[in-house]
């Protein structure tokens, strides 16, 4: 329920992402980034990802493109195979819902922030809204 997502974002959730739905076809979790916190540079080879920003502001970089700052009520589509990085550059927490289809598998970390062009696969564009 959407009410559960907002209730979870009202309190601090230590220990990383909190999954609240997981099936063979879909994973949904809530992620809270403290100020200055960031992900590794990585990609998901088996899942498409949609990130919905509920609170705060984050900087998102896709496939070595220019960083884009997004705030509340924005979303970002990250197609499978797209190298990406998220950072909270603000002085407030960043609260996001991540939706993966099919279900989330391990992320592949990228050394040096890039991978070979032949590994990127189709659908590399991230769609910002």
N, C-alpha and C positions, 0 to 999 in steps of 0.2 A: 504494500500500500504506500502511496505517496506520503501519507501522514507519517509513516515510520521513517522514511528518508529524512524528512524535516526534523523529526524528533531526534534522530541519531546525530544530525548536524548541530543540534543545540548544545551537545556536551562534547567534551574532549574524548577522543577514542584512541588511547595509546596502542601501540603494537601494529601499526600499519593498516592496510585496507580491511574493511569489514564486509564480507560477502553476506548478502541477504537473499540472494537467489542463485541457484546453481543447478543446471540440468545438462543433458548431453548437447542441447542446442543453444543454450544461452547462459551467460554469467553476468550478474549485476552486483556491483559493490560500491560502497561509499569510501572515498579517499579524502583525508584531511592533511594538508601540507601546512606545517608551521612556517612562519616567516623565514625565508632563506633556504627552505628545504627544496630538494629537487630529485628527479629520477635520474637513473643512469640513462645514457643514450642507448636505445634498444628498439627492437621491432617484434611483432608477433607474426610468425609465419603461417599460423593456422586460423587466425581470427581477425575479423573486422572489428573496429572499436569506435564507439561514439562516446564522447566525453561531454557532459553537461555541467556547466559551472553554476553552482547554487549560490556561492558566497565568495567574496574576495576577488582577487585579480591574479592571473598567472600569465607567464610567458611561455609560448608553445613554439617549438621549432620542428618542422617536418622536412625530411630529406635534404638537410643542409640549406634550406631556404632561409629567408629572413625571419627572425623571431617576430611573432605576432602576440600582442597583449590582448587578452580577453577577460571580460568581467561577468557579473551575474547575468543569467538568462541567455548566455551564449552557449553554442555547442560547436564541437569540432569533430569531423569525421576523419578517422585514421584507417585507411584501407590496410588489409593484411599486407605485410612486407614493407610497410612504410617506416623508415627510421624516424624516431621522434624522441623528444626531450621536453619535460615540463619543469618549470621552476617558479616558485613563489618569490617574486622580487619585492613584494610589498611588506608592510609592517603589520599586516593582519593575516589571519589564517585564510587558506584557500580550500574551499569545500567543493568536491566534484562527485558526480555519479558517473561511473564507468560501465558501459554496456558492451559486452563482447558476444559476437555470433560468428561461427558456433562457439561453444564454451571456451573459456580461457585456458590456454596451455602455457607452459613456461615461456617467458620472454627471452629473446636472444639478445644478449648484451653485445654492443658494437665497440670494438677497440678503436680509439682515435676518432670516434664520432662518425664513421662512414663505413659502408660496405661496398663491395663491387657492384657496378651498375647492372651486371647480369643477374645479380641476386635480388634486385628490387622488385621484380614481378609487375603484373598489370595493376592498374588502378592506383597509382602512386599519389595522385593529387589529394590533398586534404581539403575538405570543403568547410569553409568558415561560415557561420551564421550568427 
